[in-house]
Amino acid sequence: MSGEAEGAGSDDEGRGADEIEWGEGDPRVLFVMNLVLSTAFAAVVVYGLSYLDLAAFSAVNVASAALVLTAVTYLVTN
């Protein structure tokens, strides 16, 4: 039993936190995540603006805000 416990983490032994390399990930997955999260945030922002009677809560406004947020996020990260 002790042999199993010792061998379980043998790949990471001796590595410090600074030595772990992170991959960038699949760009398609990152783009979809960006689009979904930007849409959710845009819906909250447009809902808040409609609550304050500054903008109408509509699919066009949410989509427009989501596209702007997606573009800004893409430009900032690249």
Summary of the structure (lengths in Angstrom):
residues: 78
radius of gyration: 21.5
end to end distance: 48.3
largest distance: 66.2
contacts: 148
relative contact order: 0.10
helix: 69%
strand: 0%
